[in-house]
Amino acid sequence: MTGGTPYGRGGGRGTGTGWLNGDMSLDPEIAARLKRNPDGLVPAIAQQHDTGEVLMLAWMNDEALHRTLTTGRATYWSRSRGEFWVKGDTSGHVQHVKSVALDCDGDTILVRVDQVGAACHTGDRTCFDTGRLEMLG
Amino acid sequence: MTGGTPYGRGGGRGTGTGWLNGDMSLDPEIAARLKRNPDGLVPAIAQQHDTGEVLMLAWMNDEALHRTLTTGRATYWSRSRGEFWVKGDTSGHVQHVKSVALDCDGDTILVRVDQVGAACHTGDRTCFDTGRLEMLG
């Protein structure tokens, strides 16, 4: 069921009445700024808020961004599993969200977090720790 | 003309002989690790090397990564213009590359740079300076 029935506000998605009425929709003003890829996703950079470490890049759809803004837990869309991914729900390596920003053209999200433990599934602190490439110039 | 002719090495692309012979190809070992989107692109996060600021996100194909590694100038593929984009060639806001890393699964590049002036085309230092979203939790 979607919003906009003759029975008025609060019946479903997109009616702007918030979580108390089960509204899982992103603020339409934010949604209008997002530029999504053909799969409806936007890349989200996770950065440790105090050290500045770039931890990882994952992907958000509108609802993942909404959940991130409303729950304070970084929540992505797992492209491999095809489901929402609340970072740390399985591993314990939670990302507590400190701030979220869109870039100038709305096609990238920066999520500043306090990362518990390792951000990377390999156990490394960041996903870039072991991948340094040699400069050839 | 491609490499692998009976006339030996150095005749063209992919022969491993480098820029002096006009070789524009990425190291095959690096290329084998890259996971590209359907357009052949990988997201590249540009970070100021000393302050940790996340400056912007842009996109690289294999040759853009190769040029970045060999020239020391951050070089992207402009999706809007459909051409290579040597950051700063027009604006003067050059990115001098300090290091490059691939993430754990080869689908994101982290480029640590020394950014001259503004990274953002708006004149802001980073592309995220004005896009902060309100937390609703």
Boltz contact constraints between the chains, C-beta under 6 A:
constraints:
  - contact:
      token1: [A, 43]
      token2: [B, 43]
      max_distance: 6.0
  - contact:
      token1: [A, 45]
      token2: [B, 45]
      max_distance: 6.0
  - contact:
      token1: [A, 45]
      token2: [B, 54]
      max_distance: 6.0
  - contact:
      token1: [A, 47]
      token2: [B, 54]
      max_distance: 6.0
  - contact:
      token1: [A, 52]
      token2: [B, 52]
      max_distance: 6.0
  - contact:
      token1: [A, 54]
      token2: [B, 45]
      max_distance: 6.0
  - contact:
      token1: [A, 54]
      token2: [B, 47]
      max_distance: 6.0
  - contact:
      token1: [A, 54]
      token2: [B, 110]
      max_distance: 6.0
  - contact:
      token1: [A, 57]
      token2: [B, 108]
      max_distance: 6.0
  - contact:
      token1: [A, 69]
      token2: [B, 135]
      max_distance: 6.0
  - contact:
      token1: [A, 69]
      token2: [B, 136]
      max_distance: 6.0
  - contact:
      token1: [A, 70]
      token2: [B, 136]
      max_distance: 6.0
  - contact:
      token1: [A, 70]
      token2: [B, 137]
      max_distance: 6.0
  - contact:
      token1: [A, 71]
      token2: [B, 137]
      max_distance: 6.0
  - contact:
      token1: [A, 72]
      token2: [B, 137]
      max_distance: 6.0
  - contact:
      token1: [A, 100]
      token2: [B, 133]
      max_distance: 6.0
  - contact:
      token1: [A, 101]
      token2: [B, 128]
      max_distance: 6.0
  - contact:
      token1: [A, 101]
      token2: [B, 131]
      max_distance: 6.0
  - contact:
      token1: [A, 101]
      token2: [B, 132]
      max_distance: 6.0
  - contact:
      token1: [A, 102]
      token2: [B, 131]
      max_distance: 6.0
  - contact:
      token1: [A, 103]
      token2: [B, 127]
      max_distance: 6.0
  - contact:
      token1: [A, 103]
      token2: [B, 128]
      max_distance: 6.0
  - contact:
      token1: [A, 103]
      token2: [B, 131]
      max_distance: 6.0
  - contact:
      token1: [A, 104]
      token2: [B, 120]
      max_distance: 6.0
  - contact:
      token1: [A, 104]
      token2: [B, 122]
      max_distance: 6.0
  - contact:
      token1: [A, 104]
      token2: [B, 127]
      max_distance: 6.0
  - contact:
      token1: [A, 108]
      token2: [B, 57]
      max_distance: 6.0
  - contact:
      token1: [A, 110]
      token2: [B, 54]
      max_distance: 6.0
  - contact:
      token1: [A, 110]
      token2: [B, 128]
      max_distance: 6.0
  - contact:
      token1: [A, 120]
      token2: [B, 104]
      max_distance: 6.0
  - contact:
      token1: [A, 122]
      token2: [B, 104]
      max_distance: 6.0
  - contact:
      token1: [A, 127]
      token2: [B, 103]
      max_distance: 6.0
  - contact:
      token1: [A, 127]
      token2: [B, 104]
      max_distance: 6.0
  - contact:
      token1: [A, 128]
      token2: [B, 101]
      max_distance: 6.0
  - contact:
      token1: [A, 128]
      token2: [B, 103]
      max_distance: 6.0
  - contact:
      token1: [A, 128]
      token2: [B, 110]
      max_distance: 6.0
  - contact:
      token1: [A, 131]
      token2: [B, 101]
      max_distance: 6.0
  - contact:
      token1: [A, 131]
      token2: [B, 102]
      max_distance: 6.0
  - contact:
      token1: [A, 131]
      token2: [B, 103]
      max_distance: 6.0
  - contact:
      token1: [A, 132]
      token2: [B, 101]
      max_distance: 6.0
  - contact:
      token1: [A, 133]
      token2: [B, 100]
      max_distance: 6.0
  - contact:
      token1: [A, 135]
      token2: [B, 69]
      max_distance: 6.0
  - contact:
      token1: [A, 136]
      token2: [B, 69]
      max_distance: 6.0
  - contact:
      token1: [A, 136]
      token2: [B, 70]
      max_distance: 6.0
  - contact:
      token1: [A, 137]
      token2: [B, 70]
      max_distance: 6.0
  - contact:
      token1: [A, 137]
      token2: [B, 71]
      max_distance: 6.0
  - contact:
      token1: [A, 137]
      token2: [B, 72]
      max_distance: 6.0
